Amino acid sequence: MGERDMTSEMTSEMTSVLIVGAGPTGLTLACVLAREGVPVRIVDKAPAFHRGSRGKGLNQRSREIFEDLGVGEEATASGIEHITLRKYRGGKMISDHVSAGDRVPTADAPYASGLLLPQWRTEEILRGRLAALGAEVELASELTGFTQDEDGVTATFADGRQVRARWLVACDGGRSFVRKTLGLAFEGSTETEECMVIGDVRADGLDPAYWHQWFDEDGAIMLCPFRDSDHWQLQAGPERDAEGRLVPPSPESFQRLFDRHARIPGIRLTDVRWMSTYRINVRMADRFREGRVFLAGDAAHIHSLAGGMGMNTGIQDAFNLGWKLALVARGTAGEALLDTYEEERLPVAAWTLQLTDERLRAVREGVRKAGVGTEAVVTEDTTTLGVAYPWSSLSWEGPDAGTRAGGVRRGEGGAWFTLRGRPGPALREVAERCGELVRVEEDEEAKDLLLVRPDHHVAMRVSEDRAGKVTARVRSLQTT
């Protein structure tokens, strides 16, 4: 579903938003826009969809976003919650740890656990939702250049085709062609050597009820299972040859690493479907917008793999930008609203870089002790439920302005503000004067008026006698 190659069908017709890159970030953005009826095209230079596990987990905040997009149940059915980490030392099992085993769902935070899900399946779920909304990924579409003016962007592709769009969003990864073309700085650091080999393998005979983690003094290997899949994600410290040089990943090297650390006779690693290397790369663009071009996900910021924050931060970038683009594209809000994307998400990206550096140090130190595994990376921060925008120009009033509102929409989200309060004149006044920008939710027990943004963050909280201030704030979006 949603997988046909549209190379020959792309025309130079106008679209509202052109998304470059069809990973989780680009797909999330496309779904948000398509749901709102905004014309959107999403392209990718790859000739076929990736099948590697790569980023393998949705955190609690991303699960809320998937619920809002109407794919929460499908994701949950495809993933693993509360995975048990089985830790070994010297080939012997030392301890088990149930991920988020001490957490339970609540009304404010309905997901107690993150979700183990291979990236290929995450993308497949989002593509299915996008297809249901009437849009599809256009494969084999390599962007080779673009120009912009005050009205839009003209994008040129490798075969000479052109697309005209009001906005272009770069979701094309850490080596972003769009970012490089804009000449934006991408400051940070890169470790000189790869610190990990990674791949998808079969490991018949290994118990899939556990994420197996072998940590020894001289190296490590981990095998993570996936639901309804014969393949595991392998992560390991790279092998070195007799001269101390890194050995490139290969099926034979994977087997040698497994035999060395797991020490389980008879288990063969076979059917290697994908393999790669990983080195720590920590960088961030100096801005996330240049005129009518935006950066999101790895195109804007890359960081260590600790906590699985890369994919999740990109999904959350897209969700923040999506509702703003939708309102402006529909003419419901003025273009100044788009300035708040960088205002809000650039500081979050900087915080995420610091967080992942800190968590990487924690896990590197933790695994030196027998019985400790990747659970050392997990904290309340890595759920990103606490990410807030108190500094934002959209955090208008109230002690909790900018914080994430509790609860989660279940497939009923949209590009409107939600006003919660007791039924009565105050609610009616705001609804009548703000039109399609506000949806009213009646709550007989409400003590005030709570205005929640489309991305579930509090915009303002005021008493009922100040309903006029809510109206003024919302309507200001239409005129700026």
TORDREN-450355 format. One line per field, with one value per residue (C-alpha): residue in one letter; x, y, z. Coordinates in steps of 0.5 Angstrom, whole numbers, plus 500, padded with zeros to 3 digits. Layout:
# TORDREN-450355
resn: A_...
east: X_...
north: Y_...
up: Z_...
***
This chain:
# TORDREN-450355
resn: M_G_E_R_D_M_T_S_E_M_T_S_E_M_T_S_V_L_I_V_G_A_G_P_T_G_L_T_L_A_C_V_L_A_R_E_G_V_P_V_R_I_V_D_K_A_P_A_F_H_R_G_S_R_G_K_G_L_N_Q_R_S_R_E_I_F_E_D_L_G_V_G_E_E_A_T_A_S_G_I_E_H_I_T_L_R_K_Y_R_G_G_K_M_I_S_D_H_V_S_A_G_D_R_V_P_T_A_D_A_P_Y_A_S_G_L_L_L_P_Q_W_R_T_E_E_I_L_R_G_R_L_A_A_L_G_A_E_V_E_L_A_S_E_L_T_G_F_T_Q_D_E_D_G_V_T_A_T_F_A_D_G_R_Q_V_R_A_R_W_L_V_A_C_D_G_G_R_S_F_V_R_K_T_L_G_L_A_F_E_G_S_T_E_T_E_E_C_M_V_I_G_D_V_R_A_D_G_L_D_P_A_Y_W_H_Q_W_F_D_E_D_G_A_I_M_L_C_P_F_R_D_S_D_H_W_Q_L_Q_A_G_P_E_R_D_A_E_G_R_L_V_P_P_S_P_E_S_F_Q_R_L_F_D_R_H_A_R_I_P_G_I_R_L_T_D_V_R_W_M_S_T_Y_R_I_N_V_R_M_A_D_R_F_R_E_G_R_V_F_L_A_G_D_A_A_H_I_H_S_L_A_G_G_M_G_M_N_T_G_I_Q_D_A_F_N_L_G_W_K_L_A_L_V_A_R_G_T_A_G_E_A_L_L_D_T_Y_E_E_E_R_L_P_V_A_A_W_T_L_Q_L_T_D_E_R_L_R_A_V_R_E_G_V_R_K_A_G_V_G_T_E_A_V_V_T_E_D_T_T_T_L_G_V_A_Y_P_W_S_S_L_S_W_E_G_P_D_A_G_T_R_A_G_G_V_R_R_G_E_G_G_A_W_F_T_L_R_G_R_P_G_P_A_L_R_E_V_A_E_R_C_G_E_L_V_R_V_E_E_D_E_E_A_K_D_L_L_L_V_R_P_D_H_H_V_A_M_R_V_S_E_D_R_A_G_K_V_T_A_R_V_R_S_L_Q_T_T
east: 500_503_509_508_514_511_518_514_508_511_509_511_504_504_503_503_508_514_517_524_525_521_523_519_520_517_512_509_509_506_500_499_498_494_489_488_487_493_496_503_508_513_519_525_531_532_529_526_523_529_528_533_531_535_531_528_523_518_518_512_511_511_506_501_503_501_495_493_494_490_495_497_493_497_503_502_500_506_511_513_512_516_521_525_533_537_544_550_557_563_557_553_546_547_540_534_531_524_524_519_517_515_511_503_499_495_490_495_500_497_503_507_512_516_515_520_519_523_524_522_515_514_515_510_505_506_505_499_496_498_495_489_489_490_498_504_511_514_521_527_526_533_533_539_537_532_531_526_523_517_512_515_520_522_525_529_530_535_531_530_523_521_516_513_511_509_514_520_521_528_527_533_537_544_547_542_542_538_541_548_545_542_550_547_552_552_557_559_563_564_568_574_572_566_564_559_557_549_545_539_540_536_538_534_534_535_529_525_522_528_533_540_545_552_557_564_571_573_567_559_554_546_541_534_528_522_514_512_519_525_530_533_537_544_549_556_563_567_572_579_584_591_594_588_584_577_574_568_561_560_556_562_565_558_558_565_563_557_561_566_561_555_558_552_554_550_546_548_547_544_540_543_538_542_548_552_557_555_560_558_556_553_551_546_544_545_537_531_529_531_525_520_525_525_529_527_529_536_537_537_540_544_546_548_544_543_536_533_532_534_527_523_525_524_517_516_519_514_508_510_511_505_499_503_504_497_493_497_496_489_489_486_493_498_505_508_506_511_516_515_517_525_523_520_524_531_532_529_534_540_537_537_544_546_541_544_551_549_546_551_556_551_551_558_560_554_555_562_558_556_548_548_545_542_537_542_540_533_530_524_527_528_520_520_513_516_518_515_516_515_519_515_511_505_505_500_498_497_502_502_503_507_507_504_497_495_491_492_487_485_485_481_487_487_489_485_486_481_478_476_471_464_458_456_457_464_465_460_463_470_467_463_468_474_471_475_481_478_474_470_470_465_467_462_468_472_474_477_478_484_486_490_494_494_500_497_501_498_497_493_489_485_478_472_471_477_474_475_483_482_479_484_490_487_484_491_494_489_492_500
north: 500_507_504_505_509_515_518_518_522_528_534_541_543_547_544_547_543_539_534_531_525_519_517_517_525_526_521_524_531_528_525_531_535_530_529_537_537_540_539_535_531_527_524_520_519_511_507_502_503_501_494_495_496_502_506_501_504_509_513_515_522_519_514_519_522_516_515_522_520_514_509_508_501_498_500_497_491_491_492_490_493_492_488_484_485_479_481_476_476_471_468_467_470_475_478_480_487_489_495_501_495_500_504_504_507_513_518_523_519_513_509_506_503_505_501_496_497_496_502_499_497_504_507_502_504_511_510_506_512_517_512_512_520_520_521_516_517_518_514_515_522_525_533_536_543_549_556_560_567_570_566_559_554_551_544_541_533_529_527_535_535_541_542_548_549_554_551_545_541_538_531_528_526_528_529_533_536_541_544_543_547_553_553_552_551_544_545_539_533_526_521_518_511_507_505_499_495_493_489_485_477_471_467_461_457_464_465_471_473_477_482_479_483_480_485_483_487_486_488_487_484_485_481_485_481_484_482_477_477_472_477_480_487_486_491_490_493_492_486_488_485_483_490_493_495_495_489_491_488_482_475_472_477_477_470_471_476_472_466_470_473_469_462_458_453_451_458_460_467_467_471_477_482_489_491_498_501_507_512_518_524_530_536_541_546_554_555_551_555_559_563_558_552_548_543_537_531_529_534_539_535_529_526_519_513_513_513_512_519_521_518_520_527_528_525_530_536_534_534_541_544_540_543_550_549_546_553_557_553_553_561_560_563_568_566_569_562_559_563_559_552_554_558_552_546_549_549_542_540_543_540_533_533_534_529_524_525_525_518_515_516_513_507_506_507_502_496_496_493_486_485_492_493_498_500_505_510_510_516_520_525_520_519_526_527_533_537_544_551_556_561_560_566_561_560_565_565_561_557_551_555_551_544_538_537_530_525_523_524_517_518_525_530_536_543_546_549_545_549_545_548_548_549_556_563_563_557_559_566_563_558_563_568_564_559_553_555_552_546_546_540_541_539_540_540_545_550_555_555_551_552_546_547_542_538_537_543_548_555_558_557_563_564_564_571_572_568_575_574_567_570_575_571_566_571_574_568_570_577_576
up: 500_498_495_487_484_481_478_471_474_477_474_475_478_484_491_498_501_498_503_501_505_506_513_520_520_513_513_520_517_510_515_519_512_508_514_514_506_505_498_499_496_499_495_496_492_494_488_494_501_506_510_515_523_524_529_533_538_539_546_550_547_540_541_543_536_533_537_534_527_528_528_535_535_529_532_539_535_531_537_544_550_557_553_558_558_559_561_561_563_561_557_563_565_570_571_568_567_565_561_565_569_575_571_569_565_567_565_563_561_558_555_561_556_550_544_540_533_527_523_517_520_523_516_513_518_516_509_510_514_508_503_506_506_499_498_496_497_490_490_485_486_487_488_485_486_488_488_492_492_496_493_494_492_485_486_480_480_477_471_469_472_476_482_485_492_497_502_502_508_508_512_508_514_517_510_508_501_502_508_505_499_503_506_513_519_522_528_532_533_530_533_529_529_528_535_533_528_526_522_522_522_524_530_530_537_541_546_543_549_551_549_550_552_553_556_557_559_552_548_547_543_543_540_540_538_534_534_528_525_524_524_530_530_532_535_537_538_532_531_530_526_529_527_531_525_525_521_516_518_515_516_518_523_526_527_530_535_537_539_543_547_547_547_545_541_535_534_527_525_518_513_514_511_512_516_517_522_527_529_534_531_535_530_530_524_527_524_522_517_511_508_505_507_513_516_521_524_522_517_523_528_529_536_539_539_547_548_541_541_534_530_536_536_528_529_534_530_524_529_531_524_521_524_523_516_515_519_514_508_509_510_517_520_518_516_523_526_522_526_532_529_530_536_540_536_536_544_544_539_543_550_546_544_551_554_549_551_558_557_553_558_563_559_558_565_567_563_566_572_571_570_568_560_556_562_564_559_560_565_565_560_555_554_552_556_560_553_554_551_557_553_546_544_543_551_552_560_566_570_566_559_554_558_555_556_560_556_549_543_540_532_533_532_527_526_531_538_544_549_555_560_563_558_558_555_556_551_546_546_544_539_536_535_533_528_525_530_536_538_544_549_555_562_568_573_570_574_569_561_558_551_548_542_536_538_545_549_553_550_556_562_565_569_565_566_562_556_551_552_549_543_542_543_538_533_533_529_524_523_524
***
